[in-house]
Amino acid sequence: MALNLKQLTIIFVLLANVNNVFSQLGFSHEIGAIVGPVQFRSDFGSRNEEETNFGNSGIGIGLVHYINFAYRADCNCYSTDTYFNDHFKLRSEISWNKTNLQHHGEWVGPDNVSDNADRLRAQRGVAENFDVGMQLEYFPLSIRSFQAFSYRFAPFISLGAHYTSSSPQGSTDYGDGNIFNQNNIYSYWFDPATDTEYPINLDKVNAWSVVTSVGVRYKLTELSDLMLDLRWQYYFSDWIDGLDHKLDYNKYNDWLVWLNFGYIYYLD
């Protein structure tokens, strides 16, 4: 099921309402942009196979918005000095990532000359995802002190949830070029006598995901920071890449690792 206009509207309204509640309390805002390389871990290739992990890399970009609890925009002053206000920020995000996928590693190595190896070599895929979501970021060091240039670096960790709309693509150069012809895919993926679900489905997918990251900010100017953030995102679906062959060596849901670089600007 594709992410339709009604669903997008509901998600944006929920995020906007959450931000509006905090805005009415007087907390300040930050906006920014992020970009960086993505490693998409999926049913393409074998689990823990570095050739696959580094070979199936793509790009991600996004826009972020923060509620800064340490500072009040309505009075141009610091907020109440509580541990939460001085160590947490609420991050909203809209992002997009895309990775071209193919099979790498031992099963498609030059010494493997079987028909199945040829089928794997001929297969291609694309994981393209649009995300909206929210994360709570924790800064072990004081946010106030960081804003006052007491130190230049402020490490953080985060945890949150994103809603993902995925538009997978798939193709093959093997045989007649039909990815839905079972003779053109790896023979162990599908047995029509026992399997009820074909291992390839290129319909759009909506899924929730859990997002956690570790990163650091660098105080660039009074009103701007640079950010480095390493993210792990686990989807509650194995169809994000359009492939779910259910073999033991790759039985987990799809997930990704994203190293993003960001620029953050303080609005108030």
C-alpha positions as CSV (number, residue, x, y, z in Angstrom):
1,M,0.0,0.0,0.0
2,A,1.5,3.3,-1.0
3,L,1.8,6.3,1.2
4,N,-1.1,8.4,0.1
5,L,-1.9,12.1,0.6
6,K,-4.2,11.5,3.5
7,Q,-1.6,9.5,5.4
8,L,1.1,12.1,4.7
9,T,-1.2,14.8,5.9
10,I,-2.0,12.9,9.2
11,I,1.8,12.4,9.9
12,F,2.7,16.0,9.1
13,V,-0.2,17.3,11.3
14,L,0.9,15.1,14.2
15,L,4.5,16.4,13.9
16,A,3.3,19.9,13.5
17,N,1.1,19.7,16.6
18,V,3.9,18.3,18.7
19,N,6.2,21.1,17.6
20,N,3.4,23.6,18.1
21,V,2.8,22.6,21.7
22,F,6.5,23.1,22.5
23,S,6.6,26.3,20.5
24,Q,3.7,27.7,22.6
25,L,5.8,27.0,25.7
26,G,8.4,29.4,24.3
27,F,11.1,27.0,23.4
28,S,13.5,27.9,20.5
29,H,13.9,26.3,17.1
30,E,16.7,25.0,15.0
31,I,16.6,23.9,11.3
32,G,19.2,22.1,9.2
33,A,20.0,19.9,6.3
34,I,21.8,16.5,6.3
35,V,23.5,14.5,3.6
36,G,25.7,11.4,3.4
37,P,26.4,7.9,2.3
38,V,24.0,5.0,3.1
39,Q,24.8,1.3,3.3
40,F,21.6,-0.7,2.7
41,R,21.5,-4.2,4.2
42,S,19.0,-6.3,2.5
43,D,18.3,-9.7,0.9
44,F,20.8,-8.9,-1.8
45,G,24.0,-10.8,-0.9
46,S,24.7,-12.7,2.3
47,R,24.6,-11.4,5.8
48,N,27.9,-10.0,7.2
49,E,29.5,-10.1,3.7
50,E,31.5,-6.9,3.4
51,E,31.6,-7.0,-0.4
52,T,27.8,-6.7,-0.3
53,N,27.7,-4.2,2.5
54,F,30.1,-1.8,0.8
55,G,28.9,-2.6,-2.7
56,N,25.3,-1.8,-2.0
57,S,25.9,1.8,-0.9
58,G,23.8,4.8,-1.8
59,I,23.0,8.4,-0.7
60,G,20.6,10.0,1.7
61,I,19.5,13.6,2.2
62,G,17.1,15.2,4.6
63,L,15.7,18.3,6.4
64,V,15.7,18.5,10.2
65,H,13.9,20.6,12.8
66,Y,14.8,20.8,16.5
67,I,13.0,22.0,19.6
68,N,15.7,23.4,21.9
69,F,14.5,23.2,25.4
70,A,17.4,25.0,26.9
71,Y,16.5,28.4,25.4
72,R,13.3,30.4,25.3
73,A,12.6,32.4,22.1
74,D,9.8,34.4,23.7
75,C,12.0,36.2,26.2
76,N,15.5,35.7,24.6
77,C,16.6,33.9,27.8
78,Y,17.4,30.5,29.1
79,S,14.6,28.2,30.2
80,T,14.1,26.7,33.6
81,D,17.3,25.0,34.6
82,T,16.2,21.4,34.7
83,Y,18.2,18.3,33.7
84,F,15.8,17.6,30.8
85,N,15.9,21.1,29.4
86,D,19.7,21.2,29.5
87,H,20.4,17.7,28.0
88,F,17.6,16.9,25.5
89,K,16.4,18.1,22.1
90,L,13.5,16.9,20.1
91,R,14.3,16.3,16.4
92,S,11.8,16.1,13.5
93,E,12.9,14.9,10.1
94,I,12.0,14.5,6.5
95,S,14.5,12.4,4.6
96,W,15.0,10.4,1.4
97,N,17.6,7.7,0.6
98,K,18.3,5.6,-2.5
99,T,20.6,2.6,-3.0
100,N,21.2,0.6,-6.2
101,L,21.4,-3.1,-5.3
102,Q,23.1,-6.1,-6.8
103,H,24.6,-9.4,-5.6
104,H,28.2,-9.4,-4.5
105,G,30.5,-12.0,-2.8
106,E,31.2,-15.7,-3.1
107,W,28.0,-16.7,-4.8
108,V,28.7,-14.5,-7.9
109,G,32.5,-14.8,-7.8
110,P,34.4,-15.4,-11.1
111,D,35.0,-19.1,-10.1
112,N,31.3,-19.7,-9.8
113,V,30.0,-20.6,-13.3
114,S,26.6,-22.2,-12.5
115,D,23.3,-21.1,-13.9
116,N,22.3,-19.9,-10.4
117,A,25.4,-17.6,-10.3
118,D,24.4,-16.2,-13.6
119,R,20.9,-15.5,-12.4
120,L,22.3,-13.6,-9.4
121,R,24.7,-11.6,-11.5
122,A,21.9,-10.5,-13.8
123,Q,19.6,-9.3,-11.0
124,R,19.4,-5.6,-10.0
125,G,17.3,-3.7,-7.5
126,V,16.7,-0.3,-6.1
127,A,15.7,0.6,-2.6
128,E,14.2,4.1,-2.6
129,N,12.7,5.4,0.7
130,F,10.9,8.5,1.9
131,D,10.9,9.0,5.6
132,V,9.1,11.2,8.2
133,G,9.7,10.8,11.9
134,M,10.9,12.1,15.2
135,Q,13.9,11.4,17.5
136,L,14.8,12.4,21.0
137,E,18.4,13.4,21.3
138,Y,20.4,13.2,24.5
139,F,23.5,15.4,25.1
140,P,25.6,14.2,28.1
141,L,27.2,17.6,28.3
142,S,25.3,20.8,29.1
143,I,23.5,22.3,26.1
144,R,23.7,25.7,27.7
145,S,27.4,25.5,28.2
146,F,27.8,24.4,24.5
147,Q,25.8,27.4,23.3
148,A,28.0,29.6,25.4
149,F,31.2,28.3,23.8
150,S,32.4,26.5,26.9
151,Y,33.4,23.8,24.6
152,R,33.3,23.3,20.8
153,F,32.1,19.7,20.6
154,A,28.9,18.2,22.0
155,P,28.4,14.5,21.6
156,F,24.9,13.0,21.5
157,I,22.8,9.8,21.1
158,S,19.3,9.5,19.9
159,L,16.3,7.2,19.7
160,G,13.1,7.5,17.7
161,A,10.6,6.2,15.2
162,H,10.2,6.9,11.5
163,Y,7.4,6.1,9.0
164,T,8.8,5.0,5.7
165,S,7.3,4.9,2.2
166,S,9.4,2.6,0.0
167,S,9.3,2.4,-3.8
168,P,11.4,-0.7,-4.6
169,Q,12.5,-1.5,-8.1
170,G,13.8,-4.8,-9.6
171,S,15.1,-6.2,-12.9
172,T,17.1,-9.0,-14.5
173,D,19.0,-9.5,-17.7
174,Y,18.7,-13.3,-17.4
175,G,16.5,-15.3,-19.8
176,D,13.6,-13.3,-21.1
177,G,14.3,-10.5,-18.7
178,N,11.1,-11.0,-16.7
179,I,11.9,-10.7,-13.0
180,F,8.6,-12.5,-12.2
181,N,9.5,-15.6,-14.2
182,Q,10.7,-18.1,-11.7
183,N,13.2,-19.5,-14.2
184,N,15.1,-16.2,-14.1
185,I,15.7,-16.1,-10.4
186,Y,17.9,-18.1,-8.0
187,S,16.3,-21.5,-8.0
188,Y,16.4,-22.0,-4.2
189,W,14.3,-18.9,-3.6
190,F,11.0,-20.2,-4.9
191,D,9.4,-23.7,-5.2
192,P,5.8,-23.4,-6.6
193,A,5.0,-26.8,-5.0
194,T,5.5,-25.5,-1.5
195,D,5.9,-21.7,-1.5
196,T,2.8,-19.5,-1.5
197,E,4.5,-16.2,-1.9
198,Y,6.8,-15.2,-4.7
199,P,10.1,-13.8,-3.3
200,I,9.9,-10.5,-5.3
201,N,7.3,-7.9,-4.8
202,L,7.8,-4.4,-6.3
203,D,4.6,-2.8,-4.9
204,K,5.1,0.3,-2.8
205,V,5.5,-0.5,0.9
206,N,4.7,1.5,4.0
207,A,6.4,0.5,7.2
208,W,7.5,1.8,10.6
209,S,11.1,1.7,11.6
210,V,13.2,2.3,14.7
211,V,16.0,4.8,14.4
212,T,19.0,5.2,16.7
213,S,22.2,7.2,16.2
214,V,25.4,8.5,17.8
215,G,26.9,11.8,16.8
216,V,28.5,15.0,17.6
217,R,28.0,18.7,17.1
218,Y,30.7,21.3,16.5
219,K,29.9,24.9,17.5
220,L,30.7,26.9,14.3
221,T,29.2,30.3,15.3
222,E,26.7,31.6,17.9
223,L,23.8,30.6,15.6
224,S,25.1,27.6,13.7
225,D,26.6,24.1,14.3
226,L,28.1,21.4,12.1
227,M,26.9,17.9,12.8
228,L,28.2,14.4,12.2
229,D,25.7,11.6,12.8
230,L,26.0,7.8,12.4
231,R,22.5,6.2,12.2
232,W,21.2,2.7,12.4
233,Q,17.7,2.2,11.1
234,Y,15.7,-1.0,11.3
235,Y,12.6,-1.5,9.3
236,F,9.6,-3.6,10.5
237,S,9.4,-5.1,7.1
238,D,11.6,-7.3,4.8
239,W,10.1,-5.9,1.6
240,I,11.8,-2.5,1.6
241,D,14.1,-3.7,-1.2
242,G,11.3,-5.6,-3.0
243,L,13.0,-9.0,-2.2
244,D,12.3,-11.5,0.6
245,H,13.6,-14.9,-0.2
246,K,13.4,-16.2,3.4
247,L,16.6,-18.2,3.3
248,D,18.4,-18.7,6.7
249,Y,21.5,-16.8,5.7
250,N,19.5,-13.6,5.2
251,K,16.4,-14.0,7.3
252,Y,16.2,-10.6,9.0
253,N,14.3,-7.5,8.0
254,D,15.9,-4.8,6.0
255,W,18.0,-2.2,7.7
256,L,20.5,0.5,6.9
257,V,23.5,2.5,8.2
258,W,23.7,6.2,7.3
259,L,26.7,8.4,8.0
260,N,25.3,11.9,7.5
261,F,26.9,15.4,7.7
262,G,24.7,18.3,8.7
263,Y,24.5,22.0,9.1
264,I,22.2,23.4,11.8
265,Y,21.0,27.0,12.1
266,Y,19.4,28.5,15.3
267,L,16.3,30.4,14.3
268,D,15.7,32.2,17.6
